[in-house]
Amino acid sequence: LLVSVVGLGCNNFGGRLDAAATRNVIDAALDAGITLLDTSDSYGGGGGSESAIGEALVGRRDSVVLATKFGSPTYDPFGPAAGRHASRSWIRRAVEASLRRLRTDYLDLYQLHFPDPGTPLEENRRWRRNAARIRHLDEIARRLAILEKEVSEKDRTR
């Protein structure tokens, strides 16, 4: 996955910045050679950032590396039926909602925003093996989650 040295954090889009301002910032970023856009399904009041980005990128989706996140404990659009924030059921719903808001049929990078200690790592791994619409999964985050689990298990044995 090749990206520009500098990325554009998009947490103000769809909230503090409306669609027109979002387009202006993205236009300026692309003109400056920035290709990485980093957002989350929780930014902009729950999906507002993704929606504004999707609107701004119509006709030029392939010019950016689009990274988004899921699993924020402060954003719960699906309710208890979807399970925990890193469960297969939750992720399946979250990725489809992000794709719809971003007006794209693929994501370049999909990341777990916050660890979910209640979801077994194996459940998360099984889902990842079937994630054809995501080009680069968050391998570093997966490794950190494994390390976090190992550290947690060591703390319990002390």
N, C-alpha and C positions, 0 to 999 in steps of 0.2 A: 504494500500500500504506500504509494508515494504522495506526499502532500507538500504544500508550501511550508517554509520555515516558520511562518507566522500563521496562526489560524484565527478565525473570527468566532468569538463567543457570542451566542445568539440569545442570551437569557432576557434581554430587554425587548426583543421583538414580540409583537402581539400583545404587549402590556404597556410599558412606558413609551414604546414607539409603535405608531399605527402602520398600516400596510404601505402607505406611500413613503414614510420615513425608512421603513425596513428595506424597501426596494432601493432607495438612495444609498443606504449604507452598504448593501450587497453590491450594487453597481460600483461604488468606490473601491470596495475590497477587491472585486474582480479586476478592475482597472489597475490596481496596485500589485496584482499578481498573487493575491491570496486565494487559495483554492479550497481550504478546509473550513467548513461550516460546522460548528458544534452546538447542538441544541439538546432539548429534552422534552418528553411529552408533558412534563409538569411546568415548563416555562410559559409565561404569558397567560397565566390563569387557566392552566390545564389545556394544553394543545394550541394555544394562541400563537406561540412562536413557530411551531411547525406549520400552521396554516398560513402565516404571513410569509414564511420562507417558500412554501409550495407555490404561493401566488407569485412571488418575485422571481422564481426560477422557471416559470412556464417557458418552454422553448429552448432552455439552456441548462437543463438538468445535468447533462454530461460534462459541463465545464467545472463542476465542483466535486469534492469528496464530501459526502454528507454523512455526518456522524450524529446519532441521537441516542438518548438514554431512556430507560424505563425503570420502574420499581421504586419511585420516590414514595416514602411512607406518608408524605403530605398530600399526595394526589391519588385518589381512589375512585376512578370513574366506573368501575365494574361491580363494586360491591362484594359481599362475602362469597357469592356463588363462584367467583373467579379464583378463589383460593388466595394463597399468600403471594406477595409481590414478585417473587422469583419462581413461582410454580409454572409448570408447562401451560396450564390453562390460562394463567394471567398473561404470560409472554405471548401466547398465540393471539390473544385479544389485543394486547398492546401493540404488537408489531403491525397488525392489520390496520389499527386505528392510525398509527404513525404514517404508514404508507399512504393511506387515504388523505390525511391532512397535508402531507408533503407532496401530494400529487405525483407520486413516482411508483414504479413497480419493483424497486429494489433499494436497499440501504447499503452504503459502503461499510459502515461500522455501527454496530448495535451494542450498547453497553449497559450493564446493570449499574444504576445510579448509586444505590446504597446496598450494602450487604443485607441479606435476608437469612438470619440464622435459623429460621423455622423451616426453610426449604432444603431438603437434602441435596447435596451437590450432585449426586448421581441423577436425580430427576432433571436438573438443569443441563447436565451433559447430554442426556438422551434427547432433549429437545434440540440442542445445538446440532446434533448430527443430522437433523431433518430440516434445517433452516436454509433452504435453497435460495430464498430471496434476500439474503444478507451476504454481502461479498466477503467481509472480514469480521469475524466475531471477536469479541474482546478477550483474546487469549491471555493478555497480561492480567486482566481482572480475574479470569478464571484461576490463574496461577496464584494470585494474591488471595483469593478465597480459600484455596487449598492450604496455603501457608497460614492464613488466619485460623482455619480449623485446627491445624496442627498445633499452633501456639495455644489456642483455647483448650485443647485436650491436655497439653502439658500443664497448664495452669490448674486444671481440675485434679491432676494427680499429685500436686504438691501438698 
